[in-house]
């Protein structure tokens, strides 16, 4: 939600600092995809039954 009041000089400065910090973050979709796939592989590995274990019915 946007306020209808104008921004104070402090708020403008804070917004500029935040934008500068965000520009420093590398935007690399390949890294994000690799990390997501690694996380999903770890989660599947944890859910998997140990070798020799049988599923109980």
C-alpha positions in Angstrom: 0.0 0.0 0.0 1.2 3.5 -0.8 0.7 6.4 1.5 -0.6 9.6 -0.2 1.9 11.8 1.8 5.2 12.7 0.3 8.3 11.0 1.5 10.6 12.6 4.0 14.3 13.2 3.2 15.2 10.4 5.6 12.8 8.0 3.8 14.2 9.0 0.4 17.8 8.4 1.6 16.8 5.1 3.1 15.2 4.0 -0.2 18.3 5.0 -2.1 20.5 3.0 0.2 18.3 0.0 -0.2 18.3 0.2 -4.0 22.2 0.5 -3.9 22.4 -2.7 -1.8 20.0 -4.5 -4.0 22.0 -3.6 -7.1 25.1 -5.3 -5.5 23.3 -8.7 -5.3 24.2 -10.8 -8.3 21.2 -11.7 -10.5 22.1 -15.2 -11.7 19.2 -17.6 -12.4 21.5 -20.5 -13.0 22.8 -20.4 -9.4 19.2 -20.1 -8.0 18.1 -23.1 -10.1 21.2 -25.2 -9.1 20.6 -24.4 -5.4 16.9 -25.3 -5.7 17.7 -28.6 -7.3 20.3 -29.4 -4.7 17.8 -28.7 -1.9 15.2 -30.9 -3.5 17.7 -33.7 -3.9 18.7 -33.5 -0.2 15.0 -33.5 0.8 14.3 -36.6 -1.3 17.4 -38.3 0.1 16.1 -37.7 3.7 12.6 -39.1 2.9 14.0 -42.2 1.2 13.8 -45.5 3.1 17.2 -46.9 4.3 18.6 -49.9 2.3 17.0 -53.2 3.2 14.0 -51.5 5.0 10.6 -52.6 3.9 7.5 -50.4 3.9 5.0 -51.4 6.6 1.5 -51.9 5.4 
